[in-house]
Amino acid sequence: MSIRIETSTCIGCGRCTDVCPGNLLFLQAGKAAIRDRRDCWGCTACVKECPKNAIFFTLEAELGGAGGRLYAEDSDETLSWVLKLADGAEQRIVVNKKQANAY
């Protein structure tokens, strides 16, 4: 997987830069940018933190994604992982935050 930032959607809030444990994200001209995608640990902190879904992972063909996007939608009680495939198909995994660590 490889992280991507859609600058046309980014609002420059800086929340992603605050949570990146590798200090890879920064604001450039009021938009999120990444120093080097190859250094990304894939922790998903920035993906979960972005309020506009401007940060996502692309799923390469070898992972069965063929250019699909994986992003997160956060609410008070749930975190939804959304997979949008290149053909328009969408899959969701919804996690109840209060029960996420119950196992």
Secondary structure, DSSP 4 states (H G I P E B T S, - for coil): -EEEE-TTT-----HHHHH-TT--EEEETTEEEES-GGG-----HHHHH-TTS-EEEEE-GGGT-TTEEEEEEE-SSEEEEEEE-TTS-EEEEEEEGGGTT--
